[in-house]
Each structure stands twice: as structure tokens, then as C-alpha cells.
Amino acid sequence: MLDLSKEIITVECDCGRSHSATFQDTINGRIINCSCGANIQLKDDGSVKKGVNEINKAFKDLENAFKKIGR
Ligand SMILES: [Zn+2]
């Protein structure tokens, strides 16, 4: 299992400032307080987990491909 929870993502506020957050923050629904006064609610709309699952699947396919070669 690939751990992407510590991957840094960039969240942009409507005011144009950029904030750094991790995937884990997104999954946890962390709130970023921007210095413009806005509160940005991070939420996992499923795309983060989906992305991780797809990467894991890709690795699995690769592993299967290697197994085939090994036969
Ligand atoms: Zn802002």
C-alpha cells in the first residue's frame, strides 16, 4: 500500500494566496485559516482516495506483469 497521506498539495484561496496542506489534512477535513480572513474547509470529495487507489492498482498491474515474465 502506497502512503500518499504525507504528500503536500497546494490549496488556493479565493484571494489568490496559496496554502500548503497534506492529503491527510484533506481526508481529515482540516480548516485552513487564510490571512485574508477566509476559512477554507478542506474536504475529500473522493478524488484523493480514488487517486491513491488508482496508483495502487497500477502498481499491482505492474507486479502482475512482472510475475508473467517470471513464468
Ligand atoms: Zn485568502
N, CA, C, O and the ligand as a Tripos MOL2 file, in Angstrom:
@<TRIPOS>MOLECULE
protein
  285   283    72     0     0
PROTEIN
NO_CHARGES

@<TRIPOS>ATOM
      1 N           0.8540   -1.2000    0.0000 N.3       1 MET1
      2 CA          0.0000    0.0000    0.0000 C.3       1 MET1
      3 C           0.8840    1.2420    0.0000 C.2       1 MET1
      4 O           1.7810    1.4020    0.8280 O.2       1 MET1
      5 N           0.6010    2.0880   -0.9360 N.am      2 LEU2
      6 CA          1.3820    3.3140   -1.0630 C.3       2 LEU2
      7 C           0.7950    4.3820   -0.1440 C.2       2 LEU2
      8 O          -0.4150    4.6100   -0.1350 O.2       2 LEU2
      9 N           1.6470    5.0230    0.6120 N.am      3 ASP3
     10 CA          1.1730    6.0490    1.5380 C.3       3 ASP3
     11 C           1.3760    7.4350    0.9530 C.2       3 ASP3
     12 O           2.4920    7.9520    0.9000 O.2       3 ASP3
     13 N           0.2820    8.0190    0.5180 N.am      4 LEU4
     14 CA          0.3630    9.3670   -0.0420 C.3       4 LEU4
     15 C          -0.1440   10.4060    0.9440 C.2       4 LEU4
     16 O          -0.2450   11.5870    0.6090 O.2       4 LEU4
     17 N          -0.4620    9.9760    2.1490 N.am      5 SER5
     18 CA         -1.1100   10.8790    3.1020 C.3       5 SER5
     19 C          -0.2160   12.0500    3.4790 C.2       5 SER5
     20 O          -0.6990   13.0800    3.9500 O.2       5 SER5
     21 N           1.0950   11.8940    3.2700 N.am      6 LYS6
     22 CA          2.0130   12.9790    3.6330 C.3       6 LYS6
     23 C           2.3810   13.8320    2.4270 C.2       6 LYS6
     24 O           3.1730   14.7680    2.5370 O.2       6 LYS6
     25 N           1.8020   13.5030    1.2790 N.am      7 GLU7
     26 CA          2.0390   14.3040    0.0830 C.3       7 GLU7
     27 C           1.4900   15.7060    0.2890 C.2       7 GLU7
     28 O           0.4030   15.8860    0.8380 O.2       7 GLU7
     29 N           2.2490   16.6910   -0.1560 N.am      8 ILE8
     30 CA          1.8250   18.0760    0.0100 C.3       8 ILE8
     31 C           1.0130   18.5180   -1.2110 C.2       8 ILE8
     32 O           1.4290   18.3410   -2.3560 O.2       8 ILE8
     33 N          -0.1250   19.0820   -0.9380 N.am      9 ILE9
     34 CA         -0.9300   19.6520   -2.0090 C.3       9 ILE9
     35 C          -1.0550   21.1510   -1.7730 C.2       9 ILE9
     36 O          -0.8980   21.6280   -0.6490 O.2       9 ILE9
     37 N          -1.3330   21.8740   -2.8250 N.am     10 THR10
     38 CA         -1.4890   23.3170   -2.7090 C.3      10 THR10
     39 C          -2.9640   23.6710   -2.8210 C.2      10 THR10
     40 O          -3.6570   23.2520   -3.7480 O.2      10 THR10
     41 N          -3.4210   24.4490   -1.8560 N.am     11 VAL11
     42 CA         -4.8080   24.8940   -1.8560 C.3      11 VAL11
     43 C          -4.8180   26.3980   -2.0940 C.2      11 VAL11
     44 O          -4.1530   27.1480   -1.3810 O.2      11 VAL11
     45 N          -5.5550   26.8250   -3.0740 N.am     12 GLU12
     46 CA         -5.6120   28.2530   -3.3610 C.3      12 GLU12
     47 C          -6.8780   28.8740   -2.7960 C.2      12 GLU12
     48 O          -7.9840   28.3580   -2.9560 O.2      12 GLU12
     49 N          -6.6750   29.9910   -2.1350 N.am     13 CYS13
     50 CA         -7.8000   30.7380   -1.5940 C.3      13 CYS13
     51 C          -8.3580   31.6400   -2.6970 C.2      13 CYS13
     52 O          -7.6830   31.9270   -3.6850 O.2      13 CYS13
     53 N          -9.5880   32.0720   -2.5070 N.am     14 ASP14
     54 CA        -10.2010   32.9740   -3.4840 C.3      14 ASP14
     55 C          -9.4170   34.2800   -3.6150 C.2      14 ASP14
     56 O          -9.4580   34.9250   -4.6620 O.2      14 ASP14
     57 N          -8.7020   34.6720   -2.5550 N.am     15 CYS15
     58 CA         -7.9420   35.9170   -2.5710 C.3      15 CYS15
     59 C          -6.6340   35.7670   -3.3430 C.2      15 CYS15
     60 O          -5.9540   36.7590   -3.6070 O.2      15 CYS15
     61 N          -6.2780   34.5330   -3.7060 N.am     16 GLY16
     62 CA         -5.0850   34.3160   -4.5010 C.3      16 GLY16
     63 C          -3.9080   33.7570   -3.7230 C.2      16 GLY16
     64 O          -2.9030   33.3620   -4.3130 O.2      16 GLY16
     65 N          -4.0260   33.7190   -2.3920 N.am     17 ARG17
     66 CA         -2.9390   33.1680   -1.5910 C.3      17 ARG17
     67 C          -2.9350   31.6390   -1.7090 C.2      17 ARG17
     68 O          -3.9820   31.0040   -1.8410 O.2      17 ARG17
     69 N          -1.7420   31.0800   -1.6590 N.am     18 SER18
     70 CA         -1.6260   29.6240   -1.7160 C.3      18 SER18
     71 C          -1.3000   29.0690   -0.3400 C.2      18 SER18
     72 O          -0.5150   29.6510    0.4080 O.2      18 SER18
     73 N          -1.8980   27.9620   -0.0230 N.am     19 HIS19
     74 CA         -1.6480   27.3030    1.2510 C.3      19 HIS19
     75 C          -1.2270   25.8720    0.9920 C.2      19 HIS19
     76 O          -1.6790   25.2290    0.0440 O.2      19 HIS19
     77 N          -0.3460   25.3880    1.8610 N.am     20 SER20
     78 CA          0.0860   24.0020    1.7390 C.3      20 SER20
     79 C          -0.6930   23.1380    2.7050 C.2      20 SER20
     80 O          -0.9110   23.5090    3.8580 O.2      20 SER20
     81 N          -1.1040   22.0000    2.2290 N.am     21 ALA21
     82 CA         -1.7910   21.0460    3.0840 C.3      21 ALA21
     83 C          -1.3490   19.6560    2.6500 C.2      21 ALA21
     84 O          -0.7570   19.4930    1.5840 O.2      21 ALA21
     85 N          -1.6310   18.6750    3.4590 N.am     22 THR22
     86 CA         -1.3110   17.3040    3.0840 C.3      22 THR22
     87 C          -2.5940   16.5720    2.7190 C.2      22 THR22
     88 O          -3.6920   17.0190    3.0520 O.2      22 THR22
     89 N          -2.4510   15.4710    2.0470 N.am     23 PHE23
     90 CA         -3.6170   14.6460    1.7150 C.3      23 PHE23
     91 C          -4.3690   14.2680    2.9840 C.2      23 PHE23
     92 O          -5.5990   14.2160    3.0230 O.2      23 PHE23
     93 N          -3.5690   14.0040    4.0270 N.am     24 GLN24
     94 CA         -4.1830   13.6140    5.2920 C.3      24 GLN24
     95 C          -5.0830   14.7250    5.8150 C.2      24 GLN24
     96 O          -6.1610   14.4600    6.3460 O.2      24 GLN24
     97 N          -4.6330   15.9830    5.6620 N.am     25 ASP25
     98 CA         -5.4490   17.1240    6.0770 C.3      25 ASP25
     99 C          -6.7670   17.1280    5.3250 C.2      25 ASP25
    100 O          -7.8250   17.3980    5.8930 O.2      25 ASP25
    101 N          -6.6850   16.8250    4.0360 N.am     26 THR26
    102 CA         -7.8850   16.8120    3.2080 C.3      26 THR26
    103 C          -8.8570   15.7390    3.6600 C.2      26 THR26
    104 O         -10.0640   15.9640    3.7490 O.2      26 THR26
    105 N          -8.3090   14.5750    3.9420 N.am     27 ILE27
    106 CA         -9.1450   13.4650    4.3980 C.3      27 ILE27
    107 C          -9.7670   13.7990    5.7500 C.2      27 ILE27
    108 O         -10.9170   13.4560    6.0220 O.2      27 ILE27
    109 N          -8.9810   14.4800    6.5970 N.am     28 ASN28
    110 CA         -9.4720   14.8490    7.9240 C.3      28 ASN28
    111 C         -10.4170   16.0440    7.8950 C.2      28 ASN28
    112 O         -11.0610   16.3570    8.8970 O.2      28 ASN28
    113 N         -10.5000   16.7130    6.7400 N.am     29 GLY29
    114 CA        -11.3780   17.8750    6.6370 C.3      29 GLY29
    115 C         -10.8670   19.0700    7.4210 C.2      29 GLY29
    116 O         -11.6450   19.8250    8.0040 O.2      29 GLY29
    117 N          -9.5480   19.2360    7.4290 N.am     30 ARG30
    118 CA         -8.9260   20.3470    8.1600 C.3      30 ARG30
    119 C          -9.3960   21.6940    7.6140 C.2      30 ARG30
    120 O          -9.7010   21.8190    6.4280 O.2      30 ARG30
    121 N          -9.4500   22.6820    8.4710 N.am     31 ILE31
    122 CA         -9.8130   24.0270    8.0500 C.3      31 ILE31
    123 C          -8.5660   24.9000    8.0540 C.2      31 ILE31
    124 O          -7.8700   25.0010    9.0650 O.2      31 ILE31
    125 N          -8.2900   25.5320    6.9120 N.am     32 ILE32
    126 CA         -7.1470   26.4410    6.8110 C.3      32 ILE32
    127 C          -7.6580   27.8590    7.0070 C.2      32 ILE32
    128 O          -8.6110   28.2870    6.3560 O.2      32 ILE32
    129 N          -7.0120   28.5780    7.9110 N.am     33 ASN33
    130 CA         -7.3690   29.9760    8.1260 C.3      33 ASN33
    131 C          -6.4430   30.8450    7.2930 C.2      33 ASN33
    132 O          -5.2390   30.9100    7.5440 O.2      33 ASN33
    133 N          -7.0130   31.5050    6.3100 N.am     34 CYS34
    134 CA         -6.2150   32.3830    5.4560 C.3      34 CYS34
    135 C          -6.0930   33.7380    6.1290 C.2      34 CYS34
    136 O          -6.9690   34.1590    6.8850 O.2      34 CYS34
    137 N          -4.9880   34.4120    5.8360 N.am     35 SER35
    138 CA         -4.7830   35.7120    6.4690 C.3      35 SER35
    139 C          -5.7430   36.7780    5.9410 C.2      35 SER35
    140 O          -5.8150   37.8720    6.5010 O.2      35 SER35
    141 N          -6.4830   36.4730    4.8670 N.am     36 CYS36
    142 CA         -7.4930   37.4120    4.3770 C.3      36 CYS36
    143 C          -8.7750   37.2890    5.1990 C.2      36 CYS36
    144 O          -9.7110   38.0700    5.0260 O.2      36 CYS36
    145 N          -8.8080   36.3000    6.0930 N.am     37 GLY37
    146 CA         -9.9750   36.1300    6.9460 C.3      37 GLY37
    147 C         -10.8720   34.9790    6.5330 C.2      37 GLY37
    148 O         -11.8310   34.6440    7.2280 O.2      37 GLY37
    149 N         -10.5530   34.3770    5.3950 N.am     38 ALA38
    150 CA        -11.3810   33.2700    4.9170 C.3      38 ALA38
    151 C         -10.9780   31.9610    5.5860 C.2      38 ALA38
    152 O          -9.8010   31.7320    5.8660 O.2      38 ALA38
    153 N         -11.9490   31.1210    5.8360 N.am     39 ASN39
    154 CA        -11.6850   29.7780    6.3290 C.3      39 ASN39
    155 C         -11.9310   28.8030    5.1850 C.2      39 ASN39
    156 O         -13.0320   28.7280    4.6390 O.2      39 ASN39
    157 N         -10.9040   28.0710    4.8370 N.am     40 ILE40
    158 CA        -11.0410   27.1140    3.7470 C.3      40 ILE40
    159 C         -11.2320   25.7190    4.3350 C.2      40 ILE40
    160 O         -10.3480   25.1760    4.9980 O.2      40 ILE40
    161 N         -12.3840   25.1670    4.0780 N.am     41 GLN41
    162 CA        -12.6660   23.8130    4.5630 C.3      41 GLN41
    163 C         -12.1580   22.8150    3.5280 C.2      41 GLN41
    164 O         -12.6500   22.7490    2.4010 O.2      41 GLN41
    165 N         -11.1660   22.0480    3.9420 N.am     42 LEU42
    166 CA        -10.6680   21.0100    3.0450 C.3      42 LEU42
    167 C         -11.6080   19.8300    3.1290 C.2      42 LEU42
    168 O         -12.0160   19.4240    4.2180 O.2      42 LEU42
    169 N         -11.9470   19.2880    1.9930 N.am     43 LYS43
    170 CA        -12.7590   18.0770    2.0630 C.3      43 LYS43
    171 C         -12.3650   17.0920    0.9930 C.2      43 LYS43
    172 O         -11.9840   17.4430   -0.1240 O.2      43 LYS43
    173 N         -12.4750   15.8620    1.3840 N.am     44 ASP44
    174 CA        -12.1470   14.7860    0.4670 C.3      44 ASP44
    175 C         -13.4060   14.4250   -0.3180 C.2      44 ASP44
    176 O         -14.3300   13.7960    0.1980 O.2      44 ASP44
    177 N         -13.4090   14.8420   -1.5720 N.am     45 ASP45
    178 CA        -14.5730   14.5490   -2.4050 C.3      45 ASP45
    179 C         -14.4660   13.1650   -3.0360 C.2      45 ASP45
    180 O         -15.2380   12.8050   -3.9240 O.2      45 ASP45
    181 N         -13.4990   12.4070   -2.5590 N.am     46 GLY46
    182 CA        -13.3140   11.0610   -3.0940 C.3      46 GLY46
    183 C         -12.1760   10.9900   -4.0910 C.2      46 GLY46
    184 O         -11.6610    9.9100   -4.3800 O.2      46 GLY46
    185 N         -11.7800   12.1510   -4.6240 N.am     47 SER47
    186 CA        -10.7550   12.1300   -5.6690 C.3      47 SER47
    187 C          -9.3900   11.7470   -5.1090 C.2      47 SER47
    188 O          -8.5910   11.1060   -5.7920 O.2      47 SER47
    189 N          -9.1250   12.1410   -3.8660 N.am     48 VAL48
    190 CA         -7.8310   11.8160   -3.2730 C.3      48 VAL48
    191 C          -7.6930   10.3120   -3.0950 C.2      48 VAL48
    192 O          -6.7130    9.7020   -3.5200 O.2      48 VAL48
    193 N          -8.7070    9.7310   -2.4540 N.am     49 LYS49
    194 CA         -8.6550    8.2860   -2.2200 C.3      49 LYS49
    195 C          -8.6760    7.5290   -3.5370 C.2      49 LYS49
    196 O          -8.0000    6.5130   -3.6950 O.2      49 LYS49
    197 N          -9.4640    8.0400   -4.4850 N.am     50 LYS50
    198 CA         -9.5650    7.4100   -5.7980 C.3      50 LYS50
    199 C          -8.1960    7.4200   -6.4670 C.2      50 LYS50
    200 O          -7.7660    6.4250   -7.0500 O.2      50 LYS50
    201 N          -7.5150    8.5750   -6.3710 N.am     51 GLY51
    202 CA         -6.1900    8.6930   -6.9580 C.3      51 GLY51
    203 C          -5.2230    7.6890   -6.3660 C.2      51 GLY51
    204 O          -4.4520    7.0520   -7.0830 O.2      51 GLY51
    205 N          -5.2730    7.5530   -5.0450 N.am     52 VAL52
    206 CA         -4.3870    6.6050   -4.3700 C.3      52 VAL52
    207 C          -4.7150    5.1840   -4.8010 C.2      52 VAL52
    208 O          -3.8150    4.3830   -5.0520 O.2      52 VAL52
    209 N          -6.0050    4.8700   -4.8880 N.am     53 ASN53
    210 CA         -6.4090    3.5340   -5.3060 C.3      53 ASN53
    211 C          -5.9360    3.2250   -6.7100 C.2      53 ASN53
    212 O          -5.5100    2.1080   -7.0040 O.2      53 ASN53
    213 N          -6.0150    4.2240   -7.5750 N.am     54 GLU54
    214 CA         -5.5930    4.0080   -8.9600 C.3      54 GLU54
    215 C          -4.1020    3.7680   -9.0470 C.2      54 GLU54
    216 O          -3.6430    2.9420   -9.8360 O.2      54 GLU54
    217 N          -3.3400    4.4940   -8.2320 N.am     55 ILE55
    218 CA         -1.8900    4.2960   -8.2210 C.3      55 ILE55
    219 C          -1.5730    2.8980   -7.6990 C.2      55 ILE55
    220 O          -0.7200    2.1990   -8.2450 O.2      55 ILE55
    221 N          -2.2640    2.5030   -6.6390 N.am     56 ASN56
    222 CA         -2.0450    1.1670   -6.0900 C.3      56 ASN56
    223 C          -2.3710    0.0880   -7.1110 C.2      56 ASN56
    224 O          -1.6770   -0.9230   -7.2180 O.2      56 ASN56
    225 N          -3.4460    0.3250   -7.8590 N.am     57 LYS57
    226 CA         -3.8540   -0.6330   -8.8890 C.3      57 LYS57
    227 C          -2.7930   -0.7120   -9.9790 C.2      57 LYS57
    228 O          -2.4660   -1.7920  -10.4710 O.2      57 LYS57
    229 N          -2.2620    0.4510  -10.3470 N.am     58 ALA58
    230 CA         -1.2260    0.4900  -11.3780 C.3      58 ALA58
    231 C          -0.0110   -0.3140  -10.9360 C.2      58 ALA58
    232 O           0.5830   -1.0380  -11.7350 O.2      58 ALA58
    233 N           0.3620   -0.1870   -9.6550 N.am     59 PHE59
    234 CA          1.4880   -0.9440   -9.1420 C.3      59 PHE59
    235 C           1.1960   -2.4330   -9.1580 C.2      59 PHE59
    236 O           2.0670   -3.2520   -9.4530 O.2      59 PHE59
    237 N          -0.0430   -2.7670   -8.8360 N.am     60 LYS60
    238 CA         -0.4390   -4.1660   -8.8060 C.3      60 LYS60
    239 C          -0.3720   -4.7650  -10.2160 C.2      60 LYS60
    240 O           0.0930   -5.8890  -10.4060 O.2      60 LYS60
    241 N          -0.8440   -3.9970  -11.1890 N.am     61 ASP61
    242 CA         -0.7900   -4.4510  -12.5800 C.3      61 ASP61
    243 C           0.6550   -4.6960  -12.9930 C.2      61 ASP61
    244 O           0.9760   -5.6790  -13.6610 O.2      61 ASP61
    245 N           1.5160   -3.7720  -12.5740 N.am     62 LEU62
    246 CA          2.9350   -3.8750  -12.8950 C.3      62 LEU62
    247 C           3.5150   -5.1460  -12.2760 C.2      62 LEU62
    248 O           4.2800   -5.8780  -12.9050 O.2      62 LEU62
    249 N           3.1300   -5.3800  -11.0380 N.am     63 GLU63
    250 CA          3.5970   -6.5580  -10.3180 C.3      63 GLU63
    251 C           3.1530   -7.8300  -11.0370 C.2      63 GLU63
    252 O           3.9220   -8.7780  -11.1890 O.2      63 GLU63
    253 N           1.8850   -7.8260  -11.4780 N.am     64 ASN64
    254 CA          1.3610   -8.9820  -12.2100 C.3      64 ASN64
    255 C           2.1080   -9.1790  -13.5120 C.2      64 ASN64
    256 O           2.3860  -10.3060  -13.9220 O.2      64 ASN64
    257 N           2.4320   -8.0590  -14.1630 N.am     65 ALA65
    258 CA          3.1690   -8.1370  -15.4210 C.3      65 ALA65
    259 C           4.5370   -8.7890  -15.1950 C.2      65 ALA65
    260 O           4.9850   -9.6070  -15.9980 O.2      65 ALA65
    261 N           5.1920   -8.4140  -14.0870 N.am     66 PHE66
    262 CA          6.4890   -8.9960  -13.7860 C.3      66 PHE66
    263 C           6.3690  -10.4850  -13.4840 C.2      66 PHE66
    264 O           7.2280  -11.2830  -13.8570 O.2      66 PHE66
    265 N           5.2830  -10.8380  -12.8010 N.am     67 LYS67
    266 CA          5.0600  -12.2430  -12.4690 C.3      67 LYS67
    267 C           4.9240  -13.0650  -13.7390 C.2      67 LYS67
    268 O           5.4240  -14.1860  -13.8320 O.2      67 LYS67
    269 N           4.2310  -12.4800  -14.7260 N.am     68 LYS68
    270 CA          4.0380  -13.1730  -16.0050 C.3      68 LYS68
    271 C           5.3710  -13.4190  -16.6900 C.2      68 LYS68
    272 O           5.6230  -14.4900  -17.2420 O.2      68 LYS68
    273 N           6.2200  -12.3900  -16.6390 N.am     69 ILE69
    274 CA          7.5380  -12.5180  -17.2750 C.3      69 ILE69
    275 C           8.3370  -13.6080  -16.5910 C.2      69 ILE69
    276 O           9.0790  -14.3490  -17.2350 O.2      69 ILE69
    277 N           8.1770  -13.7000  -15.2770 N.am     70 GLY70
    278 CA          8.9290  -14.6670  -14.4940 C.3      70 GLY70
    279 C           8.5470  -16.1180  -14.7670 C.2      70 GLY70
    280 O           9.3000  -17.0290  -14.4240 O.2      70 GLY70
    281 N           7.4150  -16.3370  -15.3650 N.am     71 ARG71
    282 CA          6.9340  -17.7050  -15.5880 C.3      71 ARG71
    283 C           7.7160  -18.4500  -16.6590 C.2      71 ARG71
    284 O           7.4190  -19.6090  -16.9470 O.2      71 ARG71
    285 ZN         -7.4750   34.2550    1.4010 Zn       72 ZN72
@<TRIPOS>BOND
     1     1     2 1
     2     2     3 1
     3     3     4 2
     4     3     5 am
     5     5     6 1
     6     6     7 1
     7     7     8 2
     8     7     9 am
     9     9    10 1
    10    10    11 1
    11    11    12 2
    12    11    13 am
    13    13    14 1
    14    14    15 1
    15    15    16 2
    16    15    17 am
    17    17    18 1
    18    18    19 1
    19    19    20 2
    20    19    21 am
    21    21    22 1
    22    22    23 1
    23    23    24 2
    24    23    25 am
    25    25    26 1
    26    26    27 1
    27    27    28 2
    28    27    29 am
    29    29    30 1
    30    30    31 1
    31    31    32 2
    32    31    33 am
    33    33    34 1
    34    34    35 1
    35    35    36 2
    36    35    37 am
    37    37    38 1
    38    38    39 1
    39    39    40 2
    40    39    41 am
    41    41    42 1
    42    42    43 1
    43    43    44 2
    44    43    45 am
    45    45    46 1
    46    46    47 1
    47    47    48 2
    48    47    49 am
    49    49    50 1
    50    50    51 1
    51    51    52 2
    52    51    53 am
    53    53    54 1
    54    54    55 1
    55    55    56 2
    56    55    57 am
    57    57    58 1
    58    58    59 1
    59    59    60 2
    60    59    61 am
    61    61    62 1
    62    62    63 1
    63    63    64 2
    64    63    65 am
    65    65    66 1
    66    66    67 1
    67    67    68 2
    68    67    69 am
    69    69    70 1
    70    70    71 1
    71    71    72 2
    72    71    73 am
    73    73    74 1
    74    74    75 1
    75    75    76 2
    76    75    77 am
    77    77    78 1
    78    78    79 1
    79    79    80 2
    80    79    81 am
    81    81    82 1
    82    82    83 1
    83    83    84 2
    84    83    85 am
    85    85    86 1
    86    86    87 1
    87    87    88 2
    88    87    89 am
    89    89    90 1
    90    90    91 1
    91    91    92 2
    92    91    93 am
    93    93    94 1
    94    94    95 1
    95    95    96 2
    96    95    97 am
    97    97    98 1
    98    98    99 1
    99    99   100 2
   100    99   101 am
   101   101   102 1
   102   102   103 1
   103   103   104 2
   104   103   105 am
   105   105   106 1
   106   106   107 1
   107   107   108 2
   108   107   109 am
   109   109   110 1
   110   110   111 1
   111   111   112 2
   112   111   113 am
   113   113   114 1
   114   114   115 1
   115   115   116 2
   116   115   117 am
   117   117   118 1
   118   118   119 1
   119   119   120 2
   120   119   121 am
   121   121   122 1
   122   122   123 1
   123   123   124 2
   124   123   125 am
   125   125   126 1
   126   126   127 1
   127   127   128 2
   128   127   129 am
   129   129   130 1
   130   130   131 1
   131   131   132 2
   132   131   133 am
   133   133   134 1
   134   134   135 1
   135   135   136 2
   136   135   137 am
   137   137   138 1
   138   138   139 1
   139   139   140 2
   140   139   141 am
   141   141   142 1
   142   142   143 1
   143   143   144 2
   144   143   145 am
   145   145   146 1
   146   146   147 1
   147   147   148 2
   148   147   149 am
   149   149   150 1
   150   150   151 1
   151   151   152 2
   152   151   153 am
   153   153   154 1
   154   154   155 1
   155   155   156 2
   156   155   157 am
   157   157   158 1
   158   158   159 1
   159   159   160 2
   160   159   161 am
   161   161   162 1
   162   162   163 1
   163   163   164 2
   164   163   165 am
   165   165   166 1
   166   166   167 1
   167   167   168 2
   168   167   169 am
   169   169   170 1
   170   170   171 1
   171   171   172 2
   172   171   173 am
   173   173   174 1
   174   174   175 1
   175   175   176 2
   176   175   177 am
   177   177   178 1
   178   178   179 1
   179   179   180 2
   180   179   181 am
   181   181   182 1
   182   182   183 1
   183   183   184 2
   184   183   185 am
   185   185   186 1
   186   186   187 1
   187   187   188 2
   188   187   189 am
   189   189   190 1
   190   190   191 1
   191   191   192 2
   192   191   193 am
   193   193   194 1
   194   194   195 1
   195   195   196 2
   196   195   197 am
   197   197   198 1
   198   198   199 1
   199   199   200 2
   200   199   201 am
   201   201   202 1
   202   202   203 1
   203   203   204 2
   204   203   205 am
   205   205   206 1
   206   206   207 1
   207   207   208 2
   208   207   209 am
   209   209   210 1
   210   210   211 1
   211   211   212 2
   212   211   213 am
   213   213   214 1
   214   214   215 1
   215   215   216 2
   216   215   217 am
   217   217   218 1
   218   218   219 1
   219   219   220 2
   220   219   221 am
   221   221   222 1
   222   222   223 1
   223   223   224 2
   224   223   225 am
   225   225   226 1
   226   226   227 1
   227   227   228 2
   228   227   229 am
   229   229   230 1
   230   230   231 1
   231   231   232 2
   232   231   233 am
   233   233   234 1
   234   234   235 1
   235   235   236 2
   236   235   237 am
   237   237   238 1
   238   238   239 1
   239   239   240 2
   240   239   241 am
   241   241   242 1
   242   242   243 1
   243   243   244 2
   244   243   245 am
   245   245   246 1
   246   246   247 1
   247   247   248 2
   248   247   249 am
   249   249   250 1
   250   250   251 1
   251   251   252 2
   252   251   253 am
   253   253   254 1
   254   254   255 1
   255   255   256 2
   256   255   257 am
   257   257   258 1
   258   258   259 1
   259   259   260 2
   260   259   261 am
   261   261   262 1
   262   262   263 1
   263   263   264 2
   264   263   265 am
   265   265   266 1
   266   266   267 1
   267   267   268 2
   268   267   269 am
   269   269   270 1
   270   270   271 1
   271   271   272 2
   272   271   273 am
   273   273   274 1
   274   274   275 1
   275   275   276 2
   276   275   277 am
   277   277   278 1
   278   278   279 1
   279   279   280 2
   280   279   281 am
   281   281   282 1
   282   282   283 1
   283   283   284 2
@<TRIPOS>SUBSTRUCTURE
     1 MET1         2 RESIDUE 1 A MET
     2 LEU2         6 RESIDUE 1 A LEU
     3 ASP3        10 RESIDUE 1 A ASP
     4 LEU4        14 RESIDUE 1 A LEU
     5 SER5        18 RESIDUE 1 A SER
     6 LYS6        22 RESIDUE 1 A LYS
     7 GLU7        26 RESIDUE 1 A GLU
     8 ILE8        30 RESIDUE 1 A ILE
     9 ILE9        34 RESIDUE 1 A ILE
    10 THR10       38 RESIDUE 1 A THR
    11 VAL11       42 RESIDUE 1 A VAL
    12 GLU12       46 RESIDUE 1 A GLU
    13 CYS13       50 RESIDUE 1 A CYS
    14 ASP14       54 RESIDUE 1 A ASP
    15 CYS15       58 RESIDUE 1 A CYS
    16 GLY16       62 RESIDUE 1 A GLY
    17 ARG17       66 RESIDUE 1 A ARG
    18 SER18       70 RESIDUE 1 A SER
    19 HIS19       74 RESIDUE 1 A HIS
    20 SER20       78 RESIDUE 1 A SER
    21 ALA21       82 RESIDUE 1 A ALA
    22 THR22       86 RESIDUE 1 A THR
    23 PHE23       90 RESIDUE 1 A PHE
    24 GLN24       94 RESIDUE 1 A GLN
    25 ASP25       98 RESIDUE 1 A ASP
    26 THR26      102 RESIDUE 1 A THR
    27 ILE27      106 RESIDUE 1 A ILE
    28 ASN28      110 RESIDUE 1 A ASN
    29 GLY29      114 RESIDUE 1 A GLY
    30 ARG30      118 RESIDUE 1 A ARG
    31 ILE31      122 RESIDUE 1 A ILE
    32 ILE32      126 RESIDUE 1 A ILE
    33 ASN33      130 RESIDUE 1 A ASN
    34 CYS34      134 RESIDUE 1 A CYS
    35 SER35      138 RESIDUE 1 A SER
    36 CYS36      142 RESIDUE 1 A CYS
    37 GLY37      146 RESIDUE 1 A GLY
    38 ALA38      150 RESIDUE 1 A ALA
    39 ASN39      154 RESIDUE 1 A ASN
    40 ILE40      158 RESIDUE 1 A ILE
    41 GLN41      162 RESIDUE 1 A GLN
    42 LEU42      166 RESIDUE 1 A LEU
    43 LYS43      170 RESIDUE 1 A LYS
    44 ASP44      174 RESIDUE 1 A ASP
    45 ASP45      178 RESIDUE 1 A ASP
    46 GLY46      182 RESIDUE 1 A GLY
    47 SER47      186 RESIDUE 1 A SER
    48 VAL48      190 RESIDUE 1 A VAL
    49 LYS49      194 RESIDUE 1 A LYS
    50 LYS50      198 RESIDUE 1 A LYS
    51 GLY51      202 RESIDUE 1 A GLY
    52 VAL52      206 RESIDUE 1 A VAL
    53 ASN53      210 RESIDUE 1 A ASN
    54 GLU54      214 RESIDUE 1 A GLU
    55 ILE55      218 RESIDUE 1 A ILE
    56 ASN56      222 RESIDUE 1 A ASN
    57 LYS57      226 RESIDUE 1 A LYS
    58 ALA58      230 RESIDUE 1 A ALA
    59 PHE59      234 RESIDUE 1 A PHE
    60 LYS60      238 RESIDUE 1 A LYS
    61 ASP61      242 RESIDUE 1 A ASP
    62 LEU62      246 RESIDUE 1 A LEU
    63 GLU63      250 RESIDUE 1 A GLU
    64 ASN64      254 RESIDUE 1 A ASN
    65 ALA65      258 RESIDUE 1 A ALA
    66 PHE66      262 RESIDUE 1 A PHE
    67 LYS67      266 RESIDUE 1 A LYS
    68 LYS68      270 RESIDUE 1 A LYS
    69 ILE69      274 RESIDUE 1 A ILE
    70 GLY70      278 RESIDUE 1 A GLY
    71 ARG71      282 RESIDUE 1 A ARG
    72 ZN72       285 GROUP 0 **** ****
